[in-house]
Amino acid sequence: MGGIIEFPLQNPGEIAAEAWAAMARQDTDEALRSWQRFRQHFPERPEGYVRATQILWQAGRLDEAETMAAETGARFPEDPDLFVQRAWIAMLRQRWDEALDGWAAARARAPGRPDAYIWDARALWQSGRVDEAKAAADRALARFPDSPDAQAECAWVAAARLDWEDALQRWTALAARAPDRPDASVGRTQALRMLGRLDDAEQAERTALDRFPDDPDVLTEHVLIAVAREDWAAAAERLDTVRGKLQDAGRFESGLGWVDRLVRTQLAAADDVEAPAIRPITGDKVRSETHDSAAAGELMLAFESLGERCDFGAVQRKFGVEPLGLLRFAWTPYGSLIAALEDRFAAVGTEEDTAFEFFGDENIIYMRKYGIIFHTYVYASALPTEEQRAAFRRQQRRRLVFLKNKLVGDLGEQQKFWVYSNDDHTSPGEIKRLFAALRAYGPNSLLYVVPATEARPEGFVEALDDGLYVGYYRGLADFMKGNQPPFELWRQLCERAWRLARKEQAPRQRAAENA
């Protein structure tokens, strides 16, 4: 024969199968090697690039994922999967406008892809645009009515909007349609718990545990129901069960660590309801009552700042926690806070009321109606173009709306201890006026912190009313002079207020149990 027949040395299907198998067993390095070999032999095919990008962002290697996405874009600029991967990277980086652009581009190139519609709704509600998210989720479900993921996203949006009746209806329908989805069972139980239907939540949770006995989210909800009942013994028992089943100790600590600390505090308070002795505090070198830094951090998570300045936000950071809070790093004068509470913060985040100004080089936000000022910690040098500045302003307004909705929702759920510190408005009448504004939302608790006096030294905490506590400190820190808040003093104020609250609640709880 006069010719030579050459056969390919590599088969693309075999290499791809090896790569997919490695992805299925979450062997990141092996999967990347397989897709690299695929690219070497078949550089004209996009999957070798797209799937490598996917593996990298799923592994949290976002910089490498963006580099691979750029290489993919240079070779295959119109591939729909490329825009999907870019959208996911942007979502993980919380670059919401970029994520929405990616999902829109994917829909334009592949209008039959459900994920480009579903995750578009996810990006919207995670960025605080909950009304737009509802419209997007409804469109996704209308276009793909047989998609359980689309139905689930509608339920997630309902939860994000704090519409627990709608969430319950949607999760219940999904659980009936797709009984093997644990998220449907968890979502249904959560909605029942948030609606206060704790007996129904317990019953739904038992069904979920029978079907998904080792699912971390199902187990977590089991604990939270006991916490909602304030059945601390049951909560402790359930925590032990979860701790034994979860292989990942970090998962337990991040998801339920704060509950663990809370339950232990409540059980200790039930055994000893006497308030701790009040000792004057002369400085941060005083010996801490709580030596466990993790416990101090969890204590800080039970409180949320209402202002007046950034002191308590800095205290939380000192103890290793970074909770989301609208007023955590805000200037909220007394009158401004009262007005905003009475108005349910309605103007916060609206385009017409939100002004962007500079304090030094920092972009700050000023709410015209209430006179509240927010830090952004974003400086002028980071936004050199008008396009970047416009995008920044849009993102900040959406963030304010998200945090406003969260604050109003939290005030209605009464799960936190609110903190306000003020050096001027310190009369009992002024303190009670703020407390009344909080109580308009529900039975909230308030720790109002004012400068110490000779009769009430630093560290002293007293109950002014049921749920209202006054603490005494040395005054707000002057951050402009480089000063910091007295961290240990703040920790002890919170701990003492918490214990006083438990002392007041214990007799009522016993009376209710004996009724």
N, C-alpha and C positions, 0 to 999 in steps of 0.2 A: 504494500500500500504506500502511496506516495505522500500521504499527509499524517500529521500527528493530531490526535484528538486530545484536547486538554479538558480535564474536569476540575471544577472549582475545589480548592482544598478546604474551604470552609462553607458550611451550610448556614444561611442566616436564620432559618427556623430553629436549628439546634442551639445556636448561640443565644438567641432570644429566649428559648425555653429555659436554658441554664440561668439566664439573668432573672427571668420572672420567678423561677424557683427560689433563687437567693433572696429576692424581694419578699416572697411569701414567708420565708423563715427569718426575715429581718436581719439578714447578713449583709450589712451595708457595704463593707469592703469588697466582698465577693461579687455582689451585684454590680458595683461600679467597675470592677475589673472586666466583668463579662460585657457590659455595655461599651467599655473602651475598646475591647477586642472587636465588637460589632462595628464600631465606627471606623476602626482601622481597615477592615475588610470591605465595608459597605458604606463609604462616606456619603453616598448619594441618598441614603435613607434617613429620614428625620428621627426615627424612634430611638436611635442610639444616643442622640443628643437630648431629646425631650425627656426620656426616662431617667437619664443621669441627673438632669436638673431636678426632677421630682424626688429622686432618692436623696439628693443633697439637702433640699429644704425640709423634707420629712425628718432628716437626721439633725436638723437645727443648724446646718452649715450654710447659712444664708449668703455670706459673701461669695463662697464658691458657687452656690446655686445661681447667683446673679451673673457671675462670670460665664458660667455654662449657658445661661439663657441668652447672654449677649452673643456668644458664639453661634448658638442656634439661630438667633435672629439674623445674623449675617448670612447664613447659608439658606435658611428656610423662612423668609420674612412673613409669609402668609399662612404658615401652618397654624391651625386653630389651637392645637395642643400647646404651642409656644405661649399663646396669650393666656391660656389657663394656668400654666406654670408661673408666668409672671404675676398673674393676679394673686395666686396663693402666696408667693413671696411677699408681695405688697401687703397682704392681709396680716401675715406674721410680723411684719415690721410696723403694722398699724398705719400704713400709708393708704388711707381709705380712698381718697380720690383716684390714686393710681390703680388700686384694686378694682374700683368700679369701671375705670376705663378699660382694664384688661377683660373684665367679664363682658362689657359691651362689645369689644372687638371680637371676642370668641363667639358671641351670639351672631354678629354680623357675618362671620365666616362659616359658622356651623349652626344654623338656627334650630336644628333638631336635637341639640345637646341639652338635656335637662340641667346639668350641673351649672352651665353658664347663667341660667335663670335663678336657680335655687341659691347659689352662693352669692349672687348679687344681692339678694335679700339679706343674707347673713352679714355681708359687709355693711349694709345700711343700718341694721339694728345694732351691730357692735360699735358703730361710730356714733350712735345716739339718734339717728334719723329714723325713729321708730314708725312714724306715720308713713314715710316713704317706703319703709321696709314692709309694712303691711300691704301696701299696694303692689309691691314687687312680688311678695310671696303669693298673694292672691292670683297675680298674673301667671306665675309659675305653675300653680295648681290648676288653673283653668286650661293652660296649654298642655300640661302633662297630668291629667286627672288620675292616671293609674300609678303614678310615682309615689311610693311611700315616703321618699325623701322630701318631695314637695309638700306632702301633708305634714310631715314632721317640722319642716321649716315654718309653716304657718303657725304651728303650736309654739315653736320657739319665739316667734315674733309676738304672739299673744302674751307670753311670759315676760318678754322684754318690755311690753307696754303695761305690765302689771294688770292685765285683764285676765284674771285667774278663772273666771267663769268660761271665757272663750277658750283659754288654754285647756281647761278640764275637758270641755266638749271635744276639742280636737285630739287630745292625747287619748281619750277614751275610744274615739272612733278608730284611731290608728292602732291601738292595742287590740281591738277586735279584729281588725283587718290583717295586722302583722303581729301575731302574738309572740313571735320569736325575737322581737326588737326590745331589748332592755330599756332603751331610752323612752319608749312609750309608757312602760310601766313606771319608771322613775318620774317622768313628767306628770303622769296622772296623780301619783301619790303626792308629789310636791304641790300641785295645784290644790288638792284637797287640804293639805296642811296649811297652805297660805290662806285658804278660805275659812280656816278655823274648824273644819269638819274632821276633827282628830280621830273620832271613832271610825269614820269611813276611811280615813287615811291608813289607820292600823290594819283594817281589813284588806285594803288594796295592797298594802305592803306585805302582808302574809302571803298573798297570791304571788307577788313578785319574788319573794324569797323562795317559795317552792319551785318556781321556774328558773330563777337565776340566783342560786344560793351563794355564789362566789363573786358576783358582779360588784365592783367597788362602789359604784354609784347607788345601787340598790341597798347595799350595806350602810352607806352613809345616810341615806334617807331614813333607815330604820333608827339610827341614833337620833336624828334631828326631830323625829316625831316625839321621842321621849323627852327631848329638851323642850319642845313646844308645850308638852304637858307639865313641864317642871317636875317630872318624875326622875329625880337625879339618881336614885338607886338603879332604876331600869336603864338609864342612860349609861351609867358606869358599866353595868353588865354587858350592854350591847357594844360599848367601846372595846371591852376586852375581847369579845367575839370578833369584831372587825380587825383588831390588832393581830389576832391569831391567824386570820385568813389572808390578810394582805402580805404579800411577800416583800413589797417595796416599802421600807420604813419611811422613806422620804415622801411617798404618796400619802401615808397616814398623817405625817406631821403637817404637810401642806394643806390637806383637806380637812383633817379633824383635830389637829393639834390644839387649836383654840377651843374646841369643844371639850377636849380632855382637861384643859386647864380650868375652864368654866365649871365643869362638873365637880372637879376636886374642890374648887372654891366653895361651891354650893353645899357639898357634903360637909366640909369643914365648918361652914357657917351654921349648919343645922345642929352640929354637935356642940358648938360654942358660939352662942349668939351675942355674947358680950362684946361691946366695942373695944378695940385695942386702946391701951393707954396712950394718951396724946403726949408726945415729947417734943419740946422745941427743937427746931433744926437750925443749926448755925452754918451749915455749908454742905457742899456735895461730898465731903470726905466722911460724913456720918455713915455708920454701918447700916447697910441696907437690911430691911426686914425680909426681903425676898432675894435670896442669893442666886436663884436660877434665872439667868438672863432670858431664857426662852419664856419662862413664866411672866417676867416683866413685860416682854413683848406682847404676849397674849392679853395681859391686863390692858395694855394700851389699845389693843384692837376693840375692846369693849366700849371705848369712849370715842366720840367724834367731836371735832372742834367746830364751834360756831363763830370763832374769832375771839377777840377783836383784831388781833394781829396773828403773826405766824408762829408764836411761841410753842403752842402745843403740837403743831405740825413738826417742828424741829425736835421736840421731845420724842415723838413717835419714831422719827428717823434715828435718833440716838439709841433707842432700844430695839432697832432692827426691823421695824415694820413700816410699810409704805401703803397705807390704805387710800383708796380713792375717796375724795371728799370735796364737795364744791367749795367750802369755806376754809379748807385746811391751810392754804397759803393765800389768804385774802385779808384785806383791811375792811372790817365790818363794824363801823361805829354803832353805838347802841341804838340810836334812832333809826339808822339805816336797816339794822337787823330786824327791829320791830316791824317796820314798814314792809320789808320783804316777806317776813313770816305771815303777816296779816293778808298779804297779797298772793300768798303761795308762790312767791318768786316768779310771778307770771312774766315779767319783762326780761328775765335773765336769758341771754342767748338770742334775743330777737335782733334782727338786723338794724332796726331803727333805734334801738336803745343801747347798742353795744358800740362803744368808742374805743379806738386803739390809739394809745399815746406812748410817749417814751418817758422813762425814769432813768436818767443817765443814758446808757446804750440799750437798756432792756425794754422790750415791748411789754407794755402793761395794758390791761383791759379795764375800762371804766364803765360801770352801769349808770346811765344818766338818771334813771328814775329813783334808784335807791342810794346812789352814792357809794356803791361797793366797788373796791378796786382789787383786781386779781393779778398776781404774778403769772408770767408765762415762762420765765427763764429762757427765753429765746431772744437773741440780741440782733441788733440791726445788721451787723456784719454777716449774719447767717442768711439774710434775705436780700441779696443785692439787686434783684430784678423786681419790677412791678408784678409780673406774673407770679413769682414766688410769694410776694407779699399778699396778693389777692388770695392765693391758695391757702396761705397761713391763716388769714382772717376767716375764711370759710370753715376751715378745720377747727379753729378755736371756738367759733359760734356753735358748731355742732357739739363740740366737747362740753361747752357750758350747758347746753340743753340736756345732754345725757346726764351730767352730774346733777343738774337741777332736778330732773325726774327721779334720779336715785335718792336724792336728799328728801324730797317730798314723800316718796314711797317708804323710806326708812322711818321718817317721822310718824307715818301712819301705822307702821308695824310694831313700834315701841320695843325694839330689840337692842337699843343702844342707850348709853349714858351720854348725854350731851354736855359739852364743856364750853363755858364762856368766861373770859378773863377781862377785867376792866379796872382801870385805876381811878376812874372818875364817877361813874354811875354806880354808887355803892350803897345807897340807902335801901332799907328793906322794901319800900314801896317799888323802887325801880327793879330790884331783883325779882319781886313777885310779878311785876308786869311782864317781864320776859318769860317767866315760868308759865304765866297764863297763856301767852301766845303759843308756847310749845304744847300746852295741854289742850289747846283747841284742836290739835291733830289727834290726840289720844293720850293715854296715861304715861307720858314720857317722864324721864328723870333728868335733872339738871344739876350739874356741879358749877356753881357760879364762884369764881375766884377773884378775891379783892385783896388790897394791901393789908398787911398785918398791922395790928395795934398792940399796945402794951397788954391789954386784957386778952387779946386773941393773937398769940404769937404765930410765927411761920410754922406751917404744918398742921395747925389746928383745923378741924373740920367739924361743923355742927349741922344738925338738921333744922331747917327753918320751917319746913312743912313736909307733909307726906310726899316724898319724891323730890324734894328741893333741899339741896345741901350747899352750904357756903364754906369755901376753903380760903385759907389766908396764906399769902406769899409775899415776896419782897417787891413785887411790881414787874411790869412788862420789861423785857430785855430791850436795850438800845442796840439793835443790830448795826446801826450806822457807825457806832464806835467799836464794833468788833466784839460786842458782848454776846454771851449765850445764856439761854434760860438755865435756872438751877435744876438740872435734870432729876437728881435724886429727890429733891423737894417735890417736884411735880409727880413723880412716881408714888411717893407716899401719900400725897393728897388724893390721888386716884384710888389707891388701895384702901384708904380710910373711908372715903365716900362709899366705895363698894361694900365694905363691911357694915357700915351704918345702914345702908339700904337693906342688906340681908337681915340685920337685927330687927328692922321694922317689919319686914315681910314674914319672918318666921312665926310670930304669934298669929298673924292672919291665916297663914297656911295651916297651922295646927287647928285653928278654929274651924276652918273650912273642912278639914279632914274629919273633925269630930261632930260636924253638924249632921 
